[in-house]
């Protein structure tokens, strides 16, 4: 069991010395520095054909990882503006900046998300983008409590109960977090993974209908 302070969790996330787990608006995330993503694949016994998701505290921190000269770039931003922070993952054409370890078998695309969770965004604000996925062995259901995470992944750093208790009502002095997060984000269901949508030549393709609804009416063709 490796329960640590918020400061220690952030430091490890920045340095890439350990895998960390943090609460999100869906299921807890297993996370590390993008260039150390091989640790996640090893811990989860996960196939390299299954890419990870880059998670950040603000959309502006993600756009450098996608092809900003793509004809649909403004449309991607519009969808992000509507659904982020929130429980939707956008899979977009990747730029050369994408660390190969995040999507080893197909580094031409990248999944991106900004969670609607104050403590996650606080951590990400200080660590920078992290490679993330759910906390579980590949093929098993996501773990949802610190107790089960500590039992199944004893080397993964988690926050102590004392630290988490302080975030039941998030601190009011977090200037780096948007003040309208709760108001504007579509409602998510905790315990349900994020909805995943991928950009294709024909518009949006729903890969996984998860915590937030994304109707097909939001998926105009690329030529429109």
N, C-alpha and C positions, 0 to 999 in steps of 0.2 A: 504494500500500500504506500503510495507516494503522494500524499496530500500536502500541498505547499501553499505559500502565500501568493497573492495576486502578482506581486513584484517578481517573485521567483519564477512563476509561470511565464510571465512576459519575457523575462531574461532568457529562459530556456527556448522560448519560441523564436526569439531574435537570433540566438546563437546556433540553433539547430542541434543542441546537445541531446535533447530528449524529445520524444513524442509528447504532445500535450493534448488534453481534452478540455473542451469548454462548452458551456451551455449555448444553445442557439434558440431560434424561434420555432424549430422543428424537432429534430433529435440531436443529442449531444454530438459534437464533432470531434474526430481524431485529426490532429493537425500537426504540421511541421513546416519548416522553411521549404519553399518550392525546390531548391536545389538538393534537398535532403529527402525527397519524396520516396526514395527507395526504402526508407525505414518503414513507411506505411505499408508498402506492398509486402514486406517481410513479416511485419507484425500481424497483418490480417490474412496472410497466406493468399494474397489476392493476385489474380492473373494480370499481367502487364497489359492485356488487351482492354482492361477496364480503366479508363482515365479518371483522374482526380479532379476536384473542383477548386479553383482559386477563389478564396473568400477575402474580402477587404472591408474596411469601415466606410468607404465612400466610393461612389461610382468612378470619380475622376482617377482613382488609383488603379482602375482596371483597364481603361481604354488603350493604354500603351501595349497591352497584350493582344489586341485584335488588329485587323487590317483597317486602319482608319481611312484609307483611300478607296474602300469598297463602296460601290454605288448605294448600298443599303445602310451605310453607317448611321445616317440620321434617323432612319427608322428604328435601328437597334437602340439608339439613345432615347427615342420616344417611348419605347416599350420599357426600357430600364427606368425612365422617369416615372412611369405609371406604377410599376410593380416593386421598385426598390426604394428603401430597404424592404425586404420581404422574402417570402418563401418560394421564389421562382429562380431557377438556374437557367441562364442563357448559354447555349452552346454556339459559338461563333467562329468564323475563320480566324486562325491565330496569326500573329505577327512573328517575326524572327526572335522577339524578346522572350517568347515562351520557353521556360526551362524544359528540356527534353524529358526529364524525369517525371513530369506531371502527366504526360500522355505519351508513354514510350513507343507505342506501336503506330500512332497516328498523330504526330505533333502539328498537323495542319489545322486542328480545331482545339478549342479550349472552352470548358465550362466555367462560368463566372457567376458570383452571387454576393450580394450585400445583405446580411441578415438583419431582421428587425428585432434585435436583442441588444440592450444597452451594454451588458457586460461583454458580450462577444465583440461588439464594435469598439469598446474601450481597449480590449486586448489587441485587436487588429490595428487600431490607430497607432499603437506603440510598436507592434512587431512588423508592420507592413504586411503585404499579401502573404497568406499561408495556403499551402496545399491541404485540402480537407476531404474527408469522407465520413461516413457514419462509423461508430465504434462497435465493431463486431468482427468475428471471423467470417471470411468470405462464404456466402451461402447461408448464413445464420441471421436471425432478426437483429435489428439495431438494439444496442443496450441503452437504457434510458435513465439509469440511476448511477450515482457515484459509487455506491456500494458494489453494484455488479461490474462496473468498469474496473474498479480497484481489484476485484477478485479475478476477472478474466484477463486483465492487462496490468499486472502489478508494477511494471516498469514505466507505465504512462503517467505523467504528472497530471493531477487533478487539483482543483481548488479545495481548500479545507471548508468544512461546514460553516465555520465562523466567517470566512470570506464571502461565501455565498449568501449568508444571512444578511450581510450588509447591502446586498444588491436586490433584495426582495422589493425594495423601493429605491430605484437607482438614484445616486447622488445628483444633486441639482446643479453642480458646478462643472458639468462636462461640456465645455464650450465646443469641443470638436465633434459633438454629436448633434444631428439636426433636431431642432425643437419640435418639428411636426411629424416625427417618425410614427408615433402611435396613431395620429389622426389620419394620415394619408395612406398608410400601407394597407393593402387588402388583408382581410382577416385570415389568419393562418390557424391551423390546428396542431397544437403541440403533440409530439409523438408520431406525427405523420411526416415522411420525408418531403423535400421540396418538389414542386412541379418542375419538370425538365423540358425545355423547348429548344429545338435546334433550327438554325437558319439553313435553308436549302435553296436551290435555284427556283423552287416553286413557292417560296415563302416559309412560314413557320411550320415545323413538324413537331407534334407533341410526343416526346419520347416517353414521358411518365406523367400521368395526371396525379398529382400529389396533393399537398396541403392547400394550395391556392388554385382556383379554377381559372383556366385559360381557354376560353371558347374558340372554336375554329373561326368565328367571325372576326377574331383578332389576327387572323393569319392571311393578309393580302398577298397575292402573288408578287414575285420580285419585279415583274414588269409594270406594276401599277404605280 
